[in-house]
């Protein structure tokens, strides 16, 4: 999970360096939107918010929820 996100960020940086802003935007969009949806589903399905566990909620907001 984390390696895929890092690879997408590196690819986005390479596109930016090459001046190809359309591909950079598409790469980041297709990489980060699914990450955010996974984190939201983990928060609501596992009900981490209702257990009053602020550290777990913070990890989900930092996109580190699957590591919990």
C-alpha positions, 0 to 999 in steps of 0.5 A: 500500500505504502509503496504504491503511494510512494511510487505514484508520488515519485512518478508525479514528481517526474512528470512535473520535472518533465513539464507534463502537468496533465499526466501529473494531475491524472497520476496524483488523482488516480493515486490519492482518491482511492487512498482517501476512499479506503481510509474513509471506509476503514473509519466508518466500517470499523467504527474507529470514531465511536470508540474514542480512539483519537490516535487511530483517527489521526492515523487514518487522516494521515493515510496510515490506517491500513497499518493499524 
